Amino acid sequence: MTQQLTFIGGGNIALAIYGGLIEAGYPPQSITVSDPSPEQGALAIAMGLKWQADNASAIATADIVLICVKPNWVETVCQELTASLQDQTLVSVAAGVTTAQIAQWSGTDRVIRCMPNTPALVKKGMMGLFSNPSVDPNTRAAVEKLLSSVGMTTWFDQESDLDAVTAISGSGPAYFFYLMEAMITAAESFGIEDAVARTLVVQTAMGAATMAASSEHSPNALRQQVTSPGGTTEAACSLLTQAEFTALVTAACAAAKARSEALSTH
């Protein structure tokens, strides 16, 4: 039997998950999106989903409730729905908001945290998962199966690990987009047309990611294979090394992790 899903919040992450689910064949009539925005409602309806502007009505028939609002809204949403959430299983995608906090605010201790990323929209997502002990194995398996249809999932035994997951895979697509953006700018500075520059960079990124995913070699080894002594790649990589590229990326990830940790203290 197909589970009835309710998404509280219809923004980018919710769209990535329910859009990926529909792409993977999940029946849209089994998905409800609760969002006060008429624009989000129109998008959901256009995709064949149900839309509600009222959270309480939206979760009335839900088997699983996915909380997809921004972290600073989780407490408000949960407290407004405490009476309705006590018998629900909650899946939260809010960065830095702990299962203990959600349990306190919502009145249910059946809480799973999921740290997804936007490539779930094209079924290439990466999701870190953590559940508190009150979630039974069957529910864990159901949630894992659900989310596996839009990408890969990995369970973590320590909830604190999700701060690192947030920094690496949760925010990670933006880092790659940033690099792609910079490479496109470089190509355009060499006189290559915008559309051609985008094709060159996007296809190169896709090819490199596919190689890394399918190869038995590490990214370091794959980089060495491309880097001939005295060649063009070595010239570029030497400059990146001098600029302490690895240290810069590590510091950026650490900043994201610190922000995720800080969110859990509010």
C-alpha positions as a printed Julia matrix, in Angstrom:
266×3 Matrix{Float64}:
  0.0    0.0     0.0
  1.36   3.4    -1.01
  2.04   5.66    1.94
  0.41   9.06    2.14
  3.08  11.74    2.39
  2.66  15.31    3.56
  5.36  17.91    3.0
  5.13  20.88    5.34
  6.83  23.53    3.26
  7.08  23.41   -0.51
 10.42  25.11   -1.15
 13.49  23.92   -3.0
 14.34  20.91   -0.85
 10.73  19.71   -0.75
 10.52  20.16   -4.52
 13.74  18.21   -4.97
 12.37  15.28   -2.94
  8.79  15.12   -4.18
  9.84  15.98   -7.72
 12.33  13.12   -7.6
  9.72  10.78   -6.15
  7.31  11.57   -8.99
 10.1   11.14  -11.52
 10.77   7.73   -9.96
  7.11   6.74  -10.36
  5.59   7.6    -6.97
  1.88   8.38   -7.41
  1.44  12.16   -7.13
 -2.06  11.8    -5.68
 -0.43  10.26   -2.59
  1.56  13.43   -1.91
  0.23  16.56   -0.2
  2.16  19.81   -0.06
  1.26  22.26    2.71
  2.47  25.77    1.98
  0.79  29.17    2.36
  2.23  30.39   -0.93
 -0.25  30.27   -3.86
  2.73  30.01   -6.2
  3.97  26.86   -4.46
  0.41  25.57   -4.45
  0.03  26.13   -8.17
  3.3   24.29   -8.81
  2.19  21.34   -6.68
 -1.21  21.15   -8.4
  0.42  21.36  -11.83
  2.47  18.29  -10.89
 -0.66  16.39   -9.86
 -0.13  16.76   -6.11
 -2.62  17.88   -3.48
 -2.11  21.31   -1.98
 -3.21  22.7     1.35
 -2.54  26.12    2.82
 -3.36  24.79    6.29
 -0.85  22.46    7.95
 -3.31  20.76   10.29
 -5.6   19.76    7.43
 -2.68  18.6     5.35
 -1.36  16.1     7.9
 -4.75  14.64    8.87
 -4.39  11.58    6.6
 -0.57  11.4     6.41
  1.43   8.27    7.12
  4.69  10.22    7.11
  5.1   13.97    7.63
  8.17  15.6     6.11
  9.11  18.9     7.71
 10.72  20.97    4.96
 10.62  24.49    6.39
 13.69  26.56    7.19
 15.37  25.74   10.52
 14.11  28.86   12.27
 10.5   27.89   11.49
 10.6   24.31   12.78
  9.75  25.17   16.39
  6.78  27.32   15.4
  5.39  24.74   12.99
  5.76  21.87   15.46
  4.25  23.74   18.39
  1.25  24.83   16.33
  0.62  21.18   15.41
  1.48  19.42   18.69
 -2.0   17.95   19.12
 -1.96  16.56   15.57
  1.63  15.31   15.47
  1.67  13.11   18.56
  0.75   9.98   16.56
  2.88  10.83   13.52
  6.29   9.84   12.26
  8.24  12.96   11.36
 11.07  13.29    8.87
 12.87  16.61    9.19
 15.24  18.05    6.6
 16.06  21.15    8.68
 19.8   21.64    9.1
 21.0   21.82   12.68
 17.64  21.09   14.35
 18.02  17.99   16.54
 15.6   15.11   16.96
 15.38  15.95   20.68
 14.29  19.49   19.87
 11.7   18.29   17.36
 10.38  15.69   19.81
 10.02  18.33   22.51
  8.21  20.78   20.24
  5.98  18.27   18.42
  5.02  15.84   21.17
  6.16  12.77   19.22
  9.48  11.03   19.74
  9.3    9.18   16.42
 11.63  11.5    14.55
 14.03  10.9    11.68
 16.46  13.55   10.49
 17.39  13.62    6.85
 20.07  15.8     5.33
 19.25  15.76    1.61
 20.55  17.83   -1.25
 18.94  19.33   -4.34
 20.22  16.71   -6.86
 17.42  14.54   -5.45
 15.32  16.33   -8.06
 17.17  14.39  -10.78
 17.4   11.19   -8.69
 21.07  11.84   -7.9
 20.61  12.96   -4.31
 22.82  12.11   -1.35
 20.99  11.84    1.98
 22.4   11.33    5.45
 19.88   9.8     7.87
 19.59   9.53   11.64
 16.67   8.3    13.73
 16.07   8.35   17.45
 15.52   4.97   19.17
 11.73   5.32   19.2
 11.48   4.82   15.44
 10.79   1.16   14.74
 12.86  -0.77   12.16
  9.94  -1.08    9.74
  9.47   2.69    9.65
 13.19   3.23    9.2
 13.15   0.81    6.29
 10.11   2.5     4.74
 11.7    5.94    4.93
 14.98   4.61    3.53
 13.16   2.95    0.63
 11.23   6.14   -0.04
 14.3    8.37   -0.11
 16.44   5.82   -1.97
 14.21   6.38   -4.99
 15.72   9.86   -5.38
 19.37   9.06   -4.62
 21.71   7.33   -2.2
 21.14   7.14    1.55
 23.49   6.51    4.45
 22.48   6.04    8.11
 24.59   7.56   10.87
 24.77   6.32   14.46
 25.71   9.72   15.89
 23.34  12.61   15.22
 26.24  15.06   15.47
 27.62  13.53   12.25
 24.78  15.2    10.36
 26.49  18.55   10.87
 29.38  17.23    8.79
 26.95  15.72    6.26
 25.31  19.14    5.97
 28.67  20.74    5.25
 29.78  18.16    2.69
 26.8   16.83    0.74
 23.97  19.08    1.93
 25.67  22.32    0.91
 28.09  20.58   -1.45
 26.2   21.09   -4.73
 26.61  24.85   -4.29
 30.39  24.42   -4.08
 30.47  22.54   -7.35
 28.14  25.09   -8.97
 30.48  27.82   -7.73
 33.46  26.11   -9.37
 31.47  25.62  -12.57
 30.46  29.27  -12.5
 34.11  30.3   -12.17
 35.2   28.03  -15.02
 32.44  29.39  -17.27
 33.63  32.91  -16.47
 37.18  31.86  -17.36
 36.03  30.36  -20.68
 34.11  33.51  -21.54
 37.2   35.6   -20.75
 39.01  33.55  -23.42
 36.39  34.59  -25.98
 34.2   31.48  -25.92
 30.47  32.13  -26.31
 28.29  31.81  -23.21
 26.31  28.77  -24.33
 29.4   26.93  -25.53
 31.27  27.76  -22.31
 28.41  26.33  -20.26
 28.36  23.14  -22.33
 32.11  22.69  -22.0
 32.06  23.09  -18.23
 28.87  21.16  -17.43
 29.82  18.18  -19.6
 33.33  18.16  -18.13
 31.91  18.18  -14.6
 29.47  15.39  -15.47
 32.19  13.3   -17.05
 34.59  13.78  -14.13
 31.89  12.86  -11.59
 30.94   9.77  -13.57
 34.57   8.68  -13.76
 35.06   9.2   -10.03
 31.89   7.22   -9.24
 32.75   4.3   -11.49
 36.52   4.07  -11.02
 38.34   2.0    -8.43
 40.9    4.8    -8.23
 40.69   7.73   -5.81
 40.09  11.28   -7.09
 43.73  11.99   -6.27
 44.87   9.12   -8.5
 42.51  10.2   -11.28
 43.9   13.73  -11.09
 47.44  12.41  -11.33
 46.49  10.46  -14.46
 45.42  13.7   -16.16
 48.4   15.71  -14.94
 51.35  15.2   -17.25
 54.7   16.64  -16.07
 55.26  20.03  -17.63
 51.81  20.03  -19.21
 48.8   22.33  -19.14
 47.01  20.57  -16.28
 50.11  20.72  -14.12
 50.34  24.47  -14.75
 46.78  24.93  -13.5
 47.04  22.55  -10.55
 50.34  24.07   -9.42
 48.68  27.45   -9.19
 45.77  25.96   -7.18
 48.25  24.28   -4.85
 50.13  27.55   -4.32
 46.8   29.21   -3.48
 46.19  26.48   -0.86
 43.07  25.28   -2.63
 42.57  22.27   -0.35
 42.88  24.4     2.79
 40.38  26.9     1.39
 37.82  24.19    0.6
 38.33  22.62    4.03
 37.79  25.99    5.69
 34.62  26.55    3.67
 33.23  23.16    4.72
 34.19  23.89    8.33
 32.24  27.16    8.16
 29.15  25.31    6.96
 29.56  22.69    9.69
 29.95  25.37   12.36
 26.79  27.08   11.15
 24.87  23.8    11.32
 26.11  23.27   14.88
 25.13  26.81   15.83
 21.59  26.31   14.53
 21.06  23.43   16.98
 21.8   25.69   19.95
 18.88  28.04   19.29
